Amino acid sequence: MIKVTRLNGQEFSINALYIERVESFPDTTITLTTGTKYIVRDSKEEVYDRIIQFYQRVQLLSNPHIRGENNEK
C-alpha cells in the first residue's frame, strides 16, 4: 500500500499492485485496474517513487530477471 493525499488534504492508501496509470493534467490522477480514478495532491514523481519503494519492500523487484539483469550469479 502507498499513502497519497486527496485534494482536500485527507490521506488514504492505495494498493500499488492495482495501479494501472499515473497521469498529470495538471492534477495527478491515479487510475486503478478496476477503472477507479483518484485525483491526488502528490506529484506524479512522488507517486512513482512510492510505488517503487513498495515494490522493493515486498521484494517484487528483487528478482534479477525482472530488473533486467541477465548475468545472475
VMD Tcl script that draws the C-alpha trace (Angstrom):
set ca {
  {0.00 0.00 0.00}
  {1.13 3.55 -0.68}
  {-0.12 6.69 1.03}
  {-1.45 9.55 -1.08}
  {-3.34 12.76 -0.27}
  {-6.70 13.82 -1.67}
  {-7.13 17.40 -2.85}
  {-8.97 18.17 0.44}
  {-5.89 17.10 2.45}
  {-7.19 13.70 3.59}
  {-4.61 10.90 3.43}
  {-5.55 7.43 2.24}
  {-3.81 4.29 0.97}
  {-3.92 2.59 -2.41}
  {-2.70 -0.90 -3.20}
  {0.15 -0.19 -5.62}
  {-0.33 -3.55 -7.34}
  {-3.64 -2.27 -8.76}
  {-2.28 0.98 -10.20}
  {-2.55 0.92 -13.97}
  {-1.73 4.53 -14.83}
  {-0.49 7.75 -13.19}
  {-1.05 10.97 -15.14}
  {-0.73 14.72 -14.61}
  {-3.06 17.16 -16.28}
  {-2.18 19.24 -14.16}
  {-3.55 17.40 -11.10}
  {-2.15 13.92 -10.57}
  {-4.72 11.27 -11.49}
  {-4.23 7.63 -10.48}
  {-6.20 5.04 -12.42}
  {-6.58 1.55 -11.00}
  {-7.03 -1.65 -12.97}
  {-10.68 -1.59 -11.86}
  {-11.21 1.72 -13.66}
  {-11.48 3.71 -10.42}
  {-9.74 7.09 -10.62}
  {-8.31 9.17 -7.80}
  {-7.12 12.77 -8.07}
  {-4.37 13.49 -5.53}
  {-2.15 16.36 -4.39}
  {1.01 14.29 -4.69}
  {3.11 14.83 -7.81}
  {3.43 12.09 -10.41}
  {7.11 11.68 -9.45}
  {6.24 11.27 -5.74}
  {3.69 8.58 -6.60}
  {6.24 6.79 -8.83}
  {8.81 6.86 -6.01}
  {6.30 5.40 -3.54}
  {5.34 2.65 -5.99}
  {9.00 1.69 -6.44}
  {9.56 1.71 -2.66}
  {6.51 -0.51 -2.22}
  {7.73 -2.97 -4.86}
  {11.12 -3.09 -3.13}
  {9.52 -3.67 0.30}
  {7.53 -6.64 -0.99}
  {10.62 -7.77 -2.92}
  {8.84 -7.65 -6.26}
  {11.96 -6.03 -7.72}
  {14.34 -8.49 -6.05}
  {14.24 -10.95 -8.95}
  {17.23 -10.20 -11.23}
  {15.24 -11.24 -14.31}
  {12.53 -8.64 -13.55}
  {15.23 -5.98 -13.06}
  {16.65 -6.88 -16.47}
  {19.88 -8.41 -15.21}
  {20.89 -11.34 -17.39}
  {24.12 -12.26 -15.58}
  {22.71 -13.69 -12.37}
  {25.38 -15.21 -10.11}
}
mol new
graphics top color blue
foreach p $ca { graphics top sphere $p radius 0.5 }
foreach p [lrange $ca 0 end-1] q [lrange $ca 1 end] { graphics top cylinder $p $q radius 0.2 }
display resetview
